[in-house]
Amino acid sequence: MKTPILLSLATGALLALTGTSASAVDTSKLPLPVPRKVDFVKEVYPIFVEKCISCHGPQKQKGKYRMDTKEFAFKPGSDGPFFIAGNSEKSPLVHIVAGLIDEGLMPPPSDKPGESEPLTKEQIGLLRAWIDQGAVWPDGEITMTAKELTFTADIKPIFDKSCVSCHGPAKAEGGFKADTREGVLKGGEVYGAAVKLDNAARSALVIIVSGKDGDIPEPKKHKLTDKEAELVQKWIEQGAK
């Protein structure tokens, strides 16, 4: 019989805040775990770095809790488990990041665009699968390699949300289409090729979505969040695949 790994908040701050037991949460609303083996270093730890460690890391420990290293993350608490290896459905960590607990969403909401964005369904699915598969966290320091970005997985969702209504199959202002990788690389009538693979920072696409093109009509309308613009630039730096 497996012994579950218990990861607890040192003070139980989040569980005390919510006052909600795991059994009272409607887990039918949870995104499903991804149906494959998950790599902690490549897929789960980067989520912790992006979403959690700024408040629960070496510089700041809200709730007196750290999750930047295995030693701190798996340190037993006194107020019940934060997650239970082998059972993501009953893990409070999953309930909290999925927003199933009133006023207990983590990361906490922010009124600043691009900050404290909640985990996506895919990220929650990765987290769930990792927990269900035993919550294995390798010993030693975690060395991350840069995630390989692709248009389909990382860039298209951003453009579909913010750009395609004016630059898509139904309407292509300036002759520019942002609904396909081929359309983005082709560019439009005004700027020509909007992507410079040898100089991502000087790509017209990056300048526009960063809100730095003073010549374009309504530059603020074309501006993405800082995080999204950075992702577009990184995608180009990696070869715009």
C-alpha positions in Angstrom: 0.0 0.0 0.0 1.4 3.4 -1.0 2.0 6.0 1.7 0.7 9.3 0.4 3.1 12.2 0.2 1.6 15.1 2.2 2.4 18.6 1.3 1.0 21.1 3.8 1.0 24.8 4.3 3.1 25.4 7.4 0.3 27.4 9.1 -2.6 25.9 7.2 -3.3 29.5 6.1 -5.1 28.7 2.9 -7.3 26.0 4.4 -8.1 28.2 7.3 -8.9 31.0 4.9 -11.4 28.9 2.9 -12.9 27.0 5.8 -13.9 24.4 3.3 -13.2 20.7 3.5 -12.2 18.7 0.5 -15.4 16.7 0.6 -17.5 19.9 0.3 -15.8 20.9 -3.0 -17.6 20.2 -6.3 -14.8 18.2 -8.0 -16.9 17.6 -11.1 -15.8 21.1 -12.3 -12.1 20.1 -12.3 -10.3 19.9 -15.6 -9.3 16.3 -16.3 -5.7 15.1 -15.7 -3.7 14.9 -18.9 -3.8 11.3 -20.1 0.0 10.7 -20.3 3.1 10.5 -18.1 4.1 14.0 -16.9 7.7 15.2 -16.5 8.0 17.2 -13.2 11.1 19.2 -14.2 9.9 20.1 -17.7 6.2 20.5 -17.1 5.2 21.0 -13.5 8.0 22.9 -11.8 7.9 25.6 -14.5 4.2 26.2 -13.4 5.4 26.6 -9.8 8.1 29.1 -11.0 5.6 31.1 -13.1 2.6 31.0 -10.7 3.7 30.3 -7.2 7.3 30.9 -6.2 7.2 34.7 -6.3 5.0 34.5 -3.2 6.2 31.1 -1.8 9.9 31.1 -2.5 13.3 32.3 -1.1 12.4 36.0 -1.1 8.8 35.8 0.2 6.9 33.1 2.1 3.2 33.9 2.4 1.6 31.7 4.9 5.2 30.8 6.0 5.3 28.3 3.1 7.9 27.7 0.4 7.6 25.5 -2.6 10.8 26.3 -4.5 12.6 23.2 -3.3 11.6 19.7 -2.4 12.9 20.1 1.1 10.5 23.0 1.8 7.7 21.8 -0.4 7.3 18.5 1.3 7.9 19.7 4.9 5.0 18.3 6.9 2.5 20.8 8.2 0.2 20.6 11.2 -3.2 21.4 9.5 -3.7 18.7 7.0 -2.3 17.9 3.6 -2.1 20.5 0.8 -2.0 17.7 -1.7 -2.1 13.9 -1.6 0.1 11.9 -4.0 -2.1 9.5 -5.9 -5.3 11.5 -5.4 -5.5 14.9 -7.2 -9.2 15.0 -6.9 -9.0 15.4 -3.1 -6.0 17.6 -3.1 -6.7 21.1 -1.7 -3.9 22.5 -3.9 -5.9 21.5 -7.0 -9.1 22.9 -5.6 -7.5 26.2 -4.9 -5.8 26.7 -8.3 -8.9 25.6 -10.0 -11.0 28.3 -8.2 -13.3 25.8 -6.6 -13.1 27.4 -3.2 -14.8 30.8 -2.7 -12.3 33.6 -2.2 -9.5 31.1 -2.2 -8.2 31.2 -5.8 -4.5 31.0 -6.1 -2.7 32.9 -7.5 -4.9 35.6 -6.0 -6.7 37.9 -8.5 -5.1 41.2 -9.5 -6.5 44.3 -11.1 -3.3 44.7 -13.1 -3.5 43.2 -16.6 -1.1 40.2 -17.1 -0.5 39.7 -13.4 -1.7 36.8 -11.2 -3.3 35.1 -14.1 -5.0 31.8 -13.0 -3.7 28.4 -14.1 -5.0 27.3 -17.5 -7.0 24.0 -17.8 -4.0 22.5 -19.4 -1.8 23.5 -16.4 -4.3 22.1 -13.9 -4.4 18.9 -16.0 -0.7 18.6 -15.8 -0.7 19.2 -12.1 -3.4 16.7 -11.5 -1.6 14.0 -13.6 1.6 14.6 -11.7 -0.1 14.2 -8.3 -2.0 11.1 -9.5 1.2 9.6 -10.8 2.8 9.9 -7.3 3.9 13.5 -7.1 7.5 12.5 -7.8 9.9 15.4 -7.2 13.6 14.4 -7.9 16.3 15.1 -5.4 18.8 18.0 -5.9 18.6 21.4 -7.5 16.1 21.7 -10.4 17.7 23.0 -13.6 15.1 24.0 -16.1 15.6 24.2 -19.8 13.6 26.7 -21.8 10.3 25.4 -22.9 10.0 25.0 -26.7 7.2 27.2 -27.8 5.0 26.4 -30.8 2.5 28.5 -32.6 -0.3 26.0 -32.1 0.1 25.5 -28.4 1.4 28.8 -27.2 0.8 31.7 -29.6 -2.4 30.9 -31.5 -4.5 31.0 -28.3 -3.2 34.5 -27.6 -3.9 35.7 -31.2 -7.3 34.0 -31.3 -8.3 35.9 -28.2 -6.9 39.3 -29.1 -6.1 39.6 -32.8 -8.1 37.3 -35.1 -11.3 39.3 -35.0 -9.5 41.9 -37.2 -6.7 39.7 -38.6 -8.3 36.4 -39.4 -10.1 34.5 -42.1 -13.2 36.6 -42.0 -11.4 39.9 -41.9 -7.8 40.7 -42.6 -7.0 44.3 -42.0 -3.8 45.4 -43.7 -3.7 42.1 -45.4 -2.4 40.5 -42.2 -3.8 37.2 -40.9 -2.9 36.0 -37.4 -5.0 32.8 -37.4 -2.2 30.6 -38.8 1.6 30.4 -38.5 1.9 30.8 -42.2 -0.1 34.0 -42.2 1.9 35.5 -39.3 5.2 34.7 -41.0 4.0 36.0 -44.4 3.1 39.4 -42.8 0.8 42.1 -44.4 0.6 44.8 -47.0 2.0 47.6 -44.8 4.9 46.0 -42.9 5.7 43.1 -45.2 7.3 40.3 -43.2 6.3 41.0 -39.6 8.8 38.4 -38.1 12.6 38.7 -38.1 14.0 35.4 -37.1 17.5 36.9 -36.8 16.3 39.8 -34.6 13.2 39.0 -32.7 13.2 42.2 -30.7 13.1 44.3 -33.9 10.3 42.3 -35.5 7.4 44.5 -36.4 5.1 41.9 -34.8 6.9 42.3 -31.4 7.0 46.0 -31.6 3.3 46.2 -32.4 2.0 43.8 -29.7 4.3 45.5 -27.2 2.5 48.8 -27.9 5.6 50.5 -29.0 4.7 51.3 -32.6 3.6 54.9 -32.6 2.8 54.9 -36.3 0.1 52.3 -36.2 -3.5 53.4 -35.7 -4.6 52.9 -32.1 -1.4 51.3 -30.7 -3.0 50.5 -27.4 -5.6 48.5 -29.2 -2.9 46.3 -30.6 -1.0 45.9 -27.3 -1.0 42.5 -25.6 -0.1 42.1 -22.0 3.6 42.3 -21.2 3.7 38.5 -20.5 2.0 37.7 -23.8 4.3 40.1 -25.8 7.3 38.5 -24.1 6.0 35.0 -25.1 5.6 36.1 -28.7 9.2 37.4 -28.7 10.5 34.2 -27.2 8.6 32.2 -29.8 10.4 34.1 -32.6 13.8 33.8 -30.8 13.3 30.0 -30.8 12.6 30.0 -34.5 8.8 30.7 -34.7 7.9 27.0 -35.0 
